[in-house]
Amino acid sequence: MYKNSKLIYELNDENIQDIIGVKLNEGELEKLQELQHQKVITINQKNRPVYSKTLSEYFEESDTKVKRNASIRLALEDGYTQSEIAKYLKLSRSTVSKIDW
């Protein structure tokens, strides 16, 4: 729930501590800063972090074309662009775009 909070993405550390009325420890502040700098995408009016996996994690078990295509779709849903995936797989972007439908 806290990962989708607008507070995390729009306020600084001091403002958040004032609003919630709690002083955060160093570890909590580091986690907050990490979350503030994380890229997010909005799907169905909800923010969520992107890149939950690296591209190598998506494609490590993609030993067939069917598995590769499924991994491409998952990576796209995770926020990777067609260009990023194409470059990683050494494919053309148009090839990746044909899989994304």
N, C-alpha and C positions, 0 to 999 in steps of 0.2 A: 504494500500500500504506500509506504513512504517513497518508493522509487517513482511513483507517478505524481508526487506532490509538486505543485507549482512553487511552493516555498523553496524547494531544493534548487530549482533552476533559475529563480528570479531574484532571490535575496542573497545578501552576503552573510558570513558566519555570525557577525555581531547582531545583525537584525534578527536572524533566526533565533538566536539565544534569547534576545529580548522578548520576542513574540511568544516563545514557548515557556519562558520564565525558568529555564534550566540552563545551568552552565555546563557546556560540553567539555569532556576531557580531550586530551590530545589525539587519542585514537579515533574518537567520534568525529572530531574536526577534520582529520585526514580523510575519513570515509565520506564525510559530507562534501569535502572539496573534490574528491574523486567522482562522486555522483554529479556534482555541479558541472564538471568538465566533460562528462560523458555525452556523446552525441545521442539524441533521441529522435524517434520518428513517431508520428501520430497515426494510429490506425483505429478506426471506429471511435473517433473523438477521445482516444486515450493515448497518453504518452507512454512510450516504452523504450528502454535502451536498445541500441543497435549493436550488432557485432557480438552476439552472445557466444559465438564460436569464431575461430579463425578460419580462413578459407581452406587451409590444409586439413583442419578437423572435419570440415564438411566433405572433403573429397578423399579422405584417407581410405575409405572402404568402397569407393566408387569404381569397382573393377569391371563393370559392364556399362553400356550406354544407357540402359534403363535406370540404373542406380545413379549414374552421373547426372542424368536429366532431373531426377528427383532431388539430388543434392543442389543442383542449380536453382530449382524452385525454392528450396528451403533457404539458401543463401540470399536469394532476392527478397524473400519475406523478412529476413534478418537485417535488411538495409543495405546490403552490398549492391553496387550498380552492375548493370550488364557489362560495362567496360572493365570494371575491376575483375569480374569473374572471367571474362574472355581473356584478359591479359594473363591471369593466373593459369588458366587451362590451355593457353596458347591456341585459342580459337578466335574467330572473328566475332565482333559484337553482334553482327546480324545473325550468326549461328545461335548465339545465346538468346537473342530476341525471339527467334522462332520457337525456342523451347518454352519461353515465358508466355504461354497462352493456354 
